[in-house]
Amino acid sequence: MSFGDGQEPSDGFGGTGHTRTRLPEGGGDVYGGARRGGRSSSRSLITVVGVIVLLIAAIAFANRGGDDSSSTDGAGSQPEAASTAASGEKPVQAKAGGIPSGFAQDEVGAQSAAANYAVTLGSTGMFNKGTRHSIVDAIYTPPAATKLQGAMDQAYSADFLGKLGLDAEGRAPEGSTFVSRTVPVGTKVQQFSDSSAKVAVWYMGLIGMSGEGSTDPVSSTWKTWTFDLQWTDGDWKIASDAQTDGPAPVPGDDRAASSDEISKAIEEYGGFTYAR
């Protein structure tokens, strides 16, 4: 993660213009019995890094090279009345190393690729060096992957992982579950041609540590991840990417789950292959 999509990470909740104060309704578990209140300094760290931790220094580094993938022949697609309707197209034909691959060379395929790549880059796999290298090599163009690997290794330093409660290999302490997930809400084609596309993915991210001793409970963040894609070796690959805050909805009044409930949900509820 993406980990991810270097920009300095910013507050993942964006400017909603609303301030809420919620009083505790119970003690004990840092998750349970209380609605979410003010942000502590440690929790703010998690919110700040969010799912876009992988972009610290790395994305700016990748974008610094005169890549012209953003220049396309298409004028871009404008939302239509049925823009949220499913296309009905099969998203991919295969998976490589668990990562969806073989997207169609059209706007639907580019959107499906962007959504699935956002999920992959926002996964816990990005916090382990070996897995991260495999992910980056699989979904970025070769020039972009070459530029990103070293920068990402520096971003995911042992010191940084330690601040998240992880060891140098990206493992959570025994009895705890580290959560990092990207949940796409929608996609939008900004530019498109047969050889390149710019696709924005609006998503909610989950990040934090679930466990009895955790001081950084799993929280949500809202971002928009924009991918410059190139058609490379018969598939869409990422040439560069960037993230912006929001748009973030006003937080609801749902009761925060206990650490056990969060850990169980993460173990029992698998992810999706996203289709446009």
C-alpha positions as CSV (number, residue, x, y, z in Angstrom):
1,M,0.0,0.0,0.0
2,S,-0.7,1.3,-2.3
3,F,-0.6,1.3,-0.4
4,G,-0.7,2.0,-3.4
5,D,-1.9,4.8,-5.5
6,G,6.1,11.3,-3.6
7,Q,3.3,13.3,-2.5
8,E,3.0,13.9,1.1
9,P,0.0,12.0,2.4
10,S,-2.9,14.1,3.6
11,D,-5.9,13.7,5.9
12,G,-7.9,10.9,4.3
13,F,-11.3,12.3,5.5
14,G,-11.2,15.5,3.4
15,G,-13.0,18.7,4.2
16,T,-16.6,17.8,5.0
17,G,-17.2,21.1,6.7
18,H,-18.8,19.2,9.7
19,T,-17.4,18.7,13.2
20,R,-18.9,16.1,15.5
21,T,-18.3,15.4,19.1
22,R,-19.3,12.0,20.3
23,L,-19.3,10.9,24.0
24,P,-18.1,7.5,25.1
25,E,-20.8,4.9,25.8
26,G,-18.6,2.3,27.3
27,G,-15.1,1.3,28.2
28,G,-12.7,-1.6,27.7
29,D,-11.9,-2.5,24.1
30,V,-10.7,0.5,22.1
31,Y,-13.1,-0.4,19.4
32,G,-16.3,-1.4,21.2
33,G,-19.0,0.3,23.1
34,A,-18.1,3.8,21.9
35,R,-18.8,5.9,18.9
36,R,-15.7,7.4,17.2
37,G,-14.6,10.6,18.9
38,G,-11.8,13.0,18.4
39,R,-8.6,12.0,16.7
40,S,-5.6,11.1,18.8
41,S,-2.1,11.9,17.6
42,S,-1.4,8.2,17.0
43,R,-4.6,7.6,15.2
44,S,-4.1,10.7,13.1
45,L,-0.8,9.1,11.9
46,I,-2.8,6.2,10.5
47,T,-5.4,8.4,8.9
48,V,-2.7,10.5,7.4
49,V,-0.8,7.7,5.8
50,G,-4.0,5.8,4.9
51,V,-4.1,3.5,2.0
52,I,-1.8,5.8,0.0
53,V,1.3,5.0,2.1
54,L,2.8,3.4,-1.0
55,L,2.8,6.8,-2.7
56,I,5.2,8.5,-0.3
57,A,8.0,9.7,-2.6
58,A,7.3,6.9,-5.1
59,I,4.6,8.4,-7.3
60,A,6.4,11.7,-7.8
61,F,9.5,9.7,-8.6
62,A,7.7,7.7,-11.2
63,N,6.1,10.7,-12.8
64,R,9.4,12.5,-13.1
65,G,10.6,11.2,-16.4
66,G,8.8,12.9,-19.2
67,D,6.3,10.2,-19.6
68,D,3.7,11.4,-22.1
69,S,1.0,8.7,-21.3
70,S,-1.5,11.4,-20.4
71,S,-1.6,12.6,-24.0
72,T,-4.4,10.8,-25.7
73,D,-6.5,11.1,-28.8
74,G,-9.8,10.6,-27.1
75,A,-11.8,13.5,-25.6
76,G,-12.9,11.5,-22.6
77,S,-16.3,10.2,-21.6
78,Q,-18.9,12.3,-19.9
79,P,-21.2,10.7,-17.3
80,E,-24.5,9.6,-18.7
81,A,-27.9,8.9,-17.1
82,A,-26.9,5.2,-16.7
83,S,-23.3,5.8,-15.9
84,T,-23.6,3.7,-12.7
85,A,-25.2,0.7,-14.5
86,A,-23.1,-2.4,-14.9
87,S,-21.7,-2.9,-18.4
88,G,-22.3,-6.7,-18.3
89,E,-18.9,-7.4,-19.7
90,K,-16.7,-10.0,-18.1
91,P,-13.9,-8.0,-16.3
92,V,-10.9,-10.3,-17.0
93,Q,-10.0,-13.6,-18.6
94,A,-7.3,-14.7,-16.2
95,K,-5.3,-13.9,-13.1
96,A,-1.5,-13.8,-12.8
97,G,-0.2,-14.4,-9.3
98,G,-3.7,-13.7,-7.9
99,I,-3.9,-10.3,-9.7
100,P,-6.6,-9.9,-12.4
101,S,-5.1,-9.6,-15.9
102,G,-6.3,-9.8,-19.5
103,F,-8.5,-6.7,-19.5
104,A,-10.3,-5.7,-22.7
105,Q,-8.8,-3.0,-24.9
106,D,-11.7,-0.6,-24.5
107,E,-13.0,1.9,-22.0
108,V,-14.8,-0.8,-20.0
109,G,-11.6,-2.8,-19.7
110,A,-9.6,0.2,-18.7
111,Q,-12.1,1.0,-15.9
112,S,-12.0,-2.6,-14.7
113,A,-8.2,-2.6,-14.7
114,A,-8.0,0.7,-12.7
115,A,-10.5,-0.5,-10.1
116,N,-8.7,-3.9,-9.6
117,Y,-5.3,-2.3,-9.5
118,A,-6.5,0.1,-6.8
119,V,-7.5,-2.9,-4.8
120,T,-4.2,-4.6,-5.3
121,L,-2.1,-1.5,-4.4
122,G,-4.2,-0.9,-1.3
123,S,-3.7,-4.5,0.0
124,T,-1.6,-5.7,2.9
125,G,0.7,-7.4,0.3
126,M,2.2,-4.0,-0.3
127,F,3.8,-4.0,3.2
128,N,6.0,-7.0,2.4
129,K,9.0,-6.3,0.2
130,G,8.9,-9.5,-1.8
131,T,5.1,-9.4,-2.4
132,R,5.3,-5.6,-3.2
133,H,7.9,-6.1,-5.9
134,S,5.8,-8.8,-7.5
135,I,2.8,-6.6,-7.5
136,V,4.6,-3.6,-8.9
137,D,6.2,-5.6,-11.7
138,A,2.8,-7.2,-12.6
139,I,0.7,-4.0,-12.9
140,Y,3.1,-1.2,-13.9
141,T,4.8,-0.7,-17.2
142,P,8.4,-1.9,-17.1
143,P,9.9,1.7,-17.0
144,A,7.5,2.8,-14.2
145,A,8.2,-0.4,-12.2
146,T,11.9,0.1,-12.5
147,K,11.6,3.7,-11.1
148,L,9.2,2.7,-8.3
149,Q,10.8,-0.3,-6.7
150,G,13.7,1.5,-5.0
151,A,11.6,4.5,-4.0
152,M,8.9,2.2,-2.5
153,D,11.5,0.2,-0.6
154,Q,12.6,3.5,1.0
155,A,9.0,4.5,1.8
156,Y,8.2,1.2,3.4
157,S,11.2,1.3,5.7
158,A,11.4,-0.7,8.9
159,D,11.0,2.5,10.9
160,F,7.8,3.4,9.0
161,L,6.4,-0.2,9.3
162,G,7.1,0.0,13.0
163,K,5.0,3.1,13.4
164,L,2.1,1.1,12.0
165,G,2.7,-1.7,14.5
166,L,4.3,-4.0,12.0
167,D,7.7,-5.8,12.0
168,A,10.3,-5.3,9.3
169,E,8.5,-8.0,7.1
170,G,5.1,-6.3,7.4
171,R,3.7,-8.8,9.9
172,A,1.3,-7.8,12.7
173,P,2.0,-8.8,16.3
174,E,0.6,-12.1,17.4
175,G,-3.1,-11.8,18.3
176,S,-3.5,-8.7,16.1
177,T,-4.7,-8.3,12.5
178,F,-3.4,-5.5,10.3
179,V,-6.1,-4.2,8.0
180,S,-5.5,-2.4,4.7
181,R,-8.1,-2.6,2.0
182,T,-9.3,-0.5,-0.9
183,V,-13.0,-0.6,-1.8
184,P,-13.8,1.1,-5.1
185,V,-17.1,3.0,-5.2
186,G,-17.0,4.0,-8.9
187,T,-14.8,4.8,-11.9
188,K,-14.7,7.5,-14.5
189,V,-12.9,7.6,-17.8
190,Q,-11.2,11.0,-18.2
191,Q,-9.3,10.3,-21.5
192,F,-9.2,7.3,-23.8
193,S,-7.5,6.0,-26.9
194,D,-6.6,2.5,-28.1
195,S,-3.1,2.8,-26.5
196,S,-3.7,4.8,-23.4
197,A,-6.3,5.9,-20.9
198,K,-6.8,8.0,-17.8
199,V,-9.2,6.6,-15.3
200,A,-10.2,7.9,-11.9
201,V,-11.3,5.5,-9.1
202,W,-13.3,6.9,-6.2
203,Y,-12.8,4.6,-3.2
204,M,-13.0,4.1,0.5
205,G,-10.0,2.7,2.2
206,L,-9.7,0.8,5.5
207,I,-6.5,1.0,7.5
208,G,-5.4,0.2,11.0
209,M,-4.6,-2.6,13.5
210,S,-7.3,-4.8,15.0
211,G,-6.4,-6.3,18.4
212,E,-7.0,-5.9,22.1
213,G,-3.8,-3.8,22.6
214,S,-4.2,-1.7,19.5
215,T,-4.1,2.1,19.9
216,D,-4.8,2.6,16.2
217,P,-8.2,1.0,15.5
218,V,-9.2,0.4,11.9
219,S,-10.6,3.6,10.4
220,S,-11.9,4.6,7.0
221,T,-10.6,7.2,4.5
222,W,-12.0,8.5,1.2
223,K,-9.8,9.2,-1.8
224,T,-9.8,9.5,-5.6
225,W,-7.0,7.5,-7.3
226,T,-6.3,8.5,-10.9
227,F,-4.4,6.1,-13.1
228,D,-2.6,6.8,-16.4
229,L,-2.8,3.5,-18.2
230,Q,-0.9,2.2,-21.2
231,W,-1.7,-0.7,-23.4
232,T,1.4,-2.9,-23.0
233,D,2.0,-6.5,-23.9
234,G,-1.7,-7.2,-24.5
235,D,-3.0,-5.6,-21.2
236,W,-3.5,-2.3,-19.4
237,K,-0.6,-1.3,-17.2
238,I,0.0,1.7,-15.0
239,A,2.4,4.3,-16.4
240,S,1.8,6.8,-13.5
241,D,-0.8,7.5,-10.8
242,A,-1.8,10.1,-8.3
243,Q,-4.3,10.5,-5.5
244,T,-6.5,13.3,-4.1
245,D,-8.6,13.6,-1.0
246,G,-12.3,12.8,-1.1
247,P,-15.0,13.3,-1.9
248,A,-15.9,12.1,1.6
249,P,-19.4,11.8,2.9
250,V,-20.5,13.0,6.3
251,P,-19.6,10.2,8.8
252,G,-22.6,8.2,10.0
253,D,-23.6,7.3,13.5
254,D,-22.9,3.6,13.4
255,R,-21.5,2.0,16.5
256,A,-17.8,1.1,16.2
257,A,-17.3,-2.7,16.1
258,S,-15.1,-4.5,18.6
259,S,-11.6,-5.6,17.7
260,D,-12.8,-9.2,17.6
261,E,-15.6,-8.4,15.2
262,I,-13.2,-6.5,12.9
263,S,-10.7,-9.3,12.9
264,K,-13.3,-11.9,12.2
265,A,-14.8,-9.9,9.4
266,I,-11.4,-9.5,7.7
267,E,-10.8,-13.2,7.9
268,E,-14.3,-14.3,6.7
269,Y,-15.1,-11.7,4.0
270,G,-13.0,-12.0,0.9
271,G,-12.5,-9.4,-1.8
272,F,-13.9,-9.1,-5.3
273,T,-12.7,-8.9,-8.9
274,Y,-14.2,-5.6,-9.9
275,A,-16.0,-5.1,-13.2
276,R,-17.3,-2.0,-14.9
